[in-house]
Amino acid sequence: MAIILVKVITKYMSMETDTMTSFPKAGRINTAACLELAVTELQKANISTMVVASTYGDTGLKAAELLSGKGVNLVVVTHNYGFKEPAHIEMTQETRQRLEKMGAKVFTGTMPFRNIGTAIRQGLGYSQQDLIANTLRILGQGIKVCVEIAMMAADAGHVGTEDIVTVAGTGRGADTAAIIKPAPSNALFDLKIRKIIAKPWDW
């Protein structure tokens, strides 16, 4: 009996669905592998929506190619206008149109962890949103962004309450993926990080 239990436990612990991939280093070098893992997990978990952070559109385009013909609701989330320069956004209109022609929804909106609270912090040195964002960054920059884009997609009505797969990164590209039960930004604490699919070991 003991031997049978050990075999069952060992098999359970070694199941691929219960593992998390750790990339040695953060960054865009992990983009292809991260997206492949995200798509695989999406299919295994029978999830119908993927939300991807994409500043310039490169990651979004790669995701759209991988998901082509799979009937997945792909939401590509950009920076807001003015993130780096006044009245400017990094993704070109041509790239946005390419993504939309490939069936993706491209969303540009207010970023919950970088809105009025950022202005307050720049003026007064502290804001509550920074406390939440920096706490999430303990798990990695990508996890913070995964949570943020899940809220943004929910705020915009692009996702409901069903679990989604989110993909984000540290700077350019993708190195983090997670299954998240989304919630709008006004209900942040209803959001659930179900599973971390992949993230960097160091960042």
Phi, psi and omega per residue, in radians:
M1 nan -0.787 -3.141
A2 -1.058 -0.715 3.139
I3 -1.105 -0.715 3.128
I4 -1.098 -0.764 3.136
L5 -1.080 -0.742 3.118
V6 -1.068 -0.741 3.138
K7 -1.113 -0.748 3.141
V8 -1.114 -0.808 -3.131
I9 -1.103 -0.750 -3.136
T10 -1.098 -0.744 3.127
K11 -1.115 -0.738 -3.137
Y12 -1.102 -0.772 -3.095
M13 -1.181 -0.420 -3.094
S14 -1.673 0.017 3.138
M15 -1.062 2.337 -3.084
E16 -1.063 -0.576 -3.100
T17 -1.191 -0.266 -3.101
D18 -1.809 0.211 -3.129
T19 -1.848 2.747 3.039
M20 -2.099 2.347 3.098
T21 -1.470 2.275 3.079
S22 -1.929 2.001 3.052
F23 -1.386 2.372 -3.096
P24 -0.962 -0.705 -3.125
K25 -2.332 2.750 3.110
A26 -1.378 2.819 2.986
G27 2.195 3.096 -3.013
R28 -1.207 -0.267 3.095
I29 -1.037 -0.378 -3.104
N30 -1.620 0.012 -2.973
T31 -0.975 -0.933 -3.080
A32 -1.057 -0.829 -3.124
A33 -1.131 -0.706 -3.127
C34 -1.105 -0.778 3.135
L35 -1.150 -0.699 3.098
E36 -1.052 -0.788 3.119
L37 -1.098 -0.708 -3.137
A38 -1.118 -0.766 3.135
V39 -1.145 -0.743 3.117
T40 -1.044 -0.797 -3.132
E41 -1.165 -0.678 3.094
L42 -1.012 -0.775 -3.129
Q43 -1.219 -0.711 3.130
K44 -1.109 -0.693 -3.090
A45 -1.530 0.005 -3.137
N46 0.985 0.807 3.120
I47 -1.694 2.461 -3.011
S48 -1.821 -0.067 -3.069
T49 -2.300 2.374 3.007
M50 -2.168 2.328 3.099
V51 -2.024 2.174 -3.022
V52 -2.154 2.284 3.011
A53 -1.415 2.293 -3.123
S54 -2.655 1.899 -3.076
T55 -1.280 -0.916 -3.105
Y56 -1.718 -0.275 3.115
G57 1.888 -0.189 -3.100
D58 -1.059 -0.846 -3.128
T59 -1.154 -0.701 3.105
G60 -1.054 -0.737 3.124
L61 -1.133 -0.716 3.105
K62 -1.107 -0.712 3.113
A63 -1.127 -0.740 3.141
A64 -1.083 -0.666 3.110
E65 -1.145 -0.781 -3.132
L66 -1.139 -0.573 -3.064
L67 -1.642 -0.005 -3.116
S68 -0.958 2.215 3.093
G69 1.373 0.061 -3.099
K70 -1.685 -0.041 3.094
G71 1.206 0.508 -3.109
V72 -1.683 2.421 3.037
N73 -1.372 1.816 -3.126
L74 -1.766 2.146 3.096
V75 -2.006 2.118 3.127
V76 -1.833 2.105 -3.067
V77 -1.846 2.228 -3.108
T78 -1.767 3.068 2.893
H79 -1.165 2.843 2.983
N80 -1.399 2.778 3.012
Y81 -1.066 2.395 3.130
G82 1.496 0.112 3.137
F83 -1.023 -0.761 3.125
K84 -1.946 -0.728 -3.120
E85 -2.299 2.533 -3.136
P86 -0.956 2.340 3.067
A87 1.001 0.470 -3.083
H88 -2.227 2.527 3.021
I89 -2.266 2.519 -3.024
E90 -1.257 -0.608 -3.129
M91 -1.324 2.242 3.136
T92 -1.321 2.769 3.103
Q93 -1.114 -0.594 3.117
E94 -1.098 -0.765 3.130
T95 -1.150 -0.726 3.093
R96 -1.013 -0.767 -3.139
Q97 -1.158 -0.658 3.090
R98 -1.072 -0.767 3.133
L99 -1.093 -0.751 -3.122
E100 -1.169 -0.631 3.084
K101 -1.155 -0.475 3.109
M102 -1.480 0.050 3.055
G103 1.711 0.041 -3.120
A104 -1.485 2.621 2.953
K105 -1.650 2.218 3.136
V106 -1.862 2.103 -3.081
F107 -2.050 2.252 3.043
T108 -2.125 2.118 -3.113
G109 -2.764 -2.981 -3.141
T110 -1.208 2.309 -3.132
M111 -1.603 2.060 -3.022
P112 -0.960 -0.588 -3.117
F113 -1.651 0.138 3.127
R114 -2.567 1.106 -3.139
N115 -2.220 -2.210 -3.103
I116 -1.085 -0.572 3.114
G117 -1.047 -0.566 3.092
T118 -1.159 -0.720 3.102
A119 -1.106 -0.688 3.116
I120 -1.140 -0.765 3.141
R121 -1.101 -0.704 3.136
Q122 -1.147 -0.501 3.140
G123 -1.598 -0.618 -3.024
L124 -2.034 -0.177 3.064
G125 1.609 -0.047 -3.116
Y126 -2.753 2.514 2.944
S127 -2.630 2.662 -3.099
Q128 -1.112 -0.598 -3.109
Q129 -1.134 -0.559 3.106
D130 -1.157 -0.620 3.102
L131 -1.079 -0.770 3.130
I132 -1.182 -0.822 -3.112
A133 -1.065 -0.785 -3.115
N134 -1.230 -0.503 3.041
T135 -1.157 -0.756 3.090
L136 -1.118 -0.571 -3.137
R137 -1.177 -0.231 3.016
I138 -1.018 -0.555 3.089
L139 -1.550 -0.138 3.136
G140 2.217 2.616 3.106
Q141 -1.015 -0.665 -3.112
G142 -1.111 -0.646 3.126
I143 -1.153 -0.732 3.083
K144 -0.999 -0.772 -3.109
V145 -1.225 -0.660 3.095
C146 -1.006 -0.766 3.103
V147 -1.125 -0.753 -3.086
E148 -1.121 -0.802 -3.108
I149 -1.248 -0.487 3.047
A150 -1.112 -0.742 3.099
M151 -1.160 -0.734 -3.128
M152 -1.084 -0.760 3.126
A153 -1.135 -0.644 3.096
A154 -1.200 -0.746 3.103
D155 -0.995 -0.652 -3.073
A156 -1.486 -0.104 -3.127
G157 1.405 0.230 3.127
H158 -1.411 -0.301 3.060
V159 -2.349 2.781 3.101
G160 -1.839 -2.215 -3.139
T161 -1.928 -0.029 3.115
E162 -1.304 2.652 3.140
D163 -1.003 2.519 3.101
I164 -2.273 2.854 2.971
V165 -1.795 2.273 3.116
T166 -2.012 2.559 -3.130
V167 -2.347 2.292 -3.140
A168 -2.620 -3.043 -3.100
G169 -2.689 -3.062 3.098
T170 -1.907 1.701 -2.995
G171 1.399 -2.310 -3.133
R172 -1.389 2.678 3.068
G173 1.345 -2.909 -3.093
A174 -2.258 2.416 3.057
D175 -2.512 0.142 -3.084
T176 -2.460 2.373 3.064
A177 -2.476 2.519 -3.111
A178 -2.635 2.651 2.959
I179 -1.620 2.207 -3.071
I180 -2.303 2.426 2.919
K181 -1.546 1.933 -2.999
P182 -1.324 2.843 3.034
A183 -2.690 2.659 3.080
P184 -1.191 2.834 -3.046
S185 -1.095 -0.478 3.114
N186 -1.338 -0.088 3.097
A187 -2.244 0.723 -3.065
L188 -0.819 -0.762 -3.003
F189 -1.382 0.042 2.952
D190 -1.552 -0.260 3.118
L191 -1.197 2.488 -3.135
K192 -2.256 2.235 2.985
I193 -1.510 1.798 -3.069
R194 -1.250 -0.845 -3.044
K195 -2.705 2.411 2.983
I196 -1.635 2.004 -3.099
I197 -1.370 -0.770 -3.115
A198 -2.728 2.582 3.048
K199 -2.845 2.836 3.111
P200 -1.258 2.581 3.028
W201 -1.247 -0.647 3.129
D202 -2.315 2.625 -3.128
W203 -2.713 nan nan
